[in-house]
Amino acid sequence: MRVEQVKERLKSCCYGDSISCRDAALFEVAKAVLVREKLPGLTIQLLDQGDYVIRSVTSRKRRQEQQDRFTDRQETVLKALEKVLAHCEKEGIHLIGFSDDLVAIPAHLDDGTGLSAEAIDLDTSGVYRGAESHLT
């Protein structure tokens, strides 16, 4: 099947449709067309001889940036940050904010003051801003 034929067939599909194939090369072509043509809401599945899905790709339209909400990408980054913070807890790391600085201290050395010779300044790439930063 030619790329143009795949493109025509995919464009004739409706949002939510699933397209199955057994040929890996055809699956790759269909996936490339799906991305290039930005066809949202379609699922392409590669099936084995027993009709089990061995690979699948679904296209979806990214939520447009809105003034009062985080974008999908921003929400993904925030979830990743939460996972990193959970790892910090698991590994015994406390994060402490000092004005516009964020430092890490081994939990067993944190006496509550946040002062320790073992404290490490973290490079926050300008993302972290202390609560008191707006006062200066």
N, C-alpha and C positions, 0 to 999 in steps of 0.2 A: 504494500500500500504506500502510495506517495504521500509526502508531507502535506501537499495541498488537499488531498482527500481526507487526511486526518483532521486538518484544520476545518474543512467544511463540515465534517461529521460532528466535531466538538462544538462548533458554533451553532449547530442545529439543536443541541441539547438544552434542556431547561435547568434552572437553578435547582440543586438537590439531586440531580441525576447521578447515577453510578454507571461507569463504563468499565467492563471487564475485558481482559485479553489474556492470551496464554503465551504470547511471544514477547520476550524481554526487550528486543530491539524496538518493537512497536510501542511497548510501554514507555520506553525512553523518549521516543519521538512524540508521543501523546503528552507526556509530562512537559517536554520543552515547548510544545505548542500552547499548552495550558498556561504556562508562565509568560511566554512571549505575547500572547494575545490577551492576557489578563482576563480570563474567563472565570468569574467567581462562582463558588458553590457547586463545582463539579468534583466528583471523586473518580479517579482512575485506579483500577486494581489489576495487579498481575496475579493470575491464578496458576496453580500447579495442576498436574493431571487429575488430582482428586478434587478439584474445585475449591481448594483452600487458598485464601488470600496470602500470598507470600510477600507482596509489596503493595503499598497503597499511598496515594497522594491526594490531598483534598485542597482545593484552592478556596480562599475566602478573601473577601475585601477587607482591608484594614480599616478600622474605625477612623473616621476623620478626626483630626485634632479639634477638640472643643475647648473653649476658654475655661469652663468650669469643671473639667474632668481630666484625668490622666489619659494619655493615649495607650493603646495596647502594648506598645513597646515599653513605655514608661512603667506600666503595671508589671510587665515581665521583669524589668530591672529591679523594681522594688521587691518582688518576690525573691529574686536572687539575693538581694541584700539581706532580706530576712533569713534566708538559709545561711548566709555567711555569719550573721550575728548568732544564729543557733549553734554554728560550729565554734564560734568564739566561746560561747557558754560551755559547750561540751569539752573544749580544750583548756578551760580555766583561764580565760582572758577577760578582763574587765575593760570596757571603754569608758573614758572619762573626758568630759568636755570642760575646757578651761577657756572662757571667753571665746576666742575664735580658733583655738587649737583643740585637737582631739588627740588624746594619748591612749596608749594601751599599757596595761599593767598586769603582770601575772596575778591571778585572783588571790593566791595565798599571801601576796605581799601588799595587798590593798587593805590598809587600815581604816579606810573611810575618808581620809584626807585627800587621797588621790596623789599624794606626794611620795615619790619613790625614786631612788637612783636607777631603778630598772625600768622606769617609764620610757616609752618610745613614742616620739611624735609621729603621727600618721600623716602621710601626704593625702589630703582630701581633695586635691585638684580644685580647690575653691568651692566645692559643693557644700561642705559643712560650714555653717555659720552659727556661732553661739547666740544665745538668747539676748545677750547684752550688746551685741554688735550694732544694733540699731540706735543705741544711746550715744555712740561716739560720732 
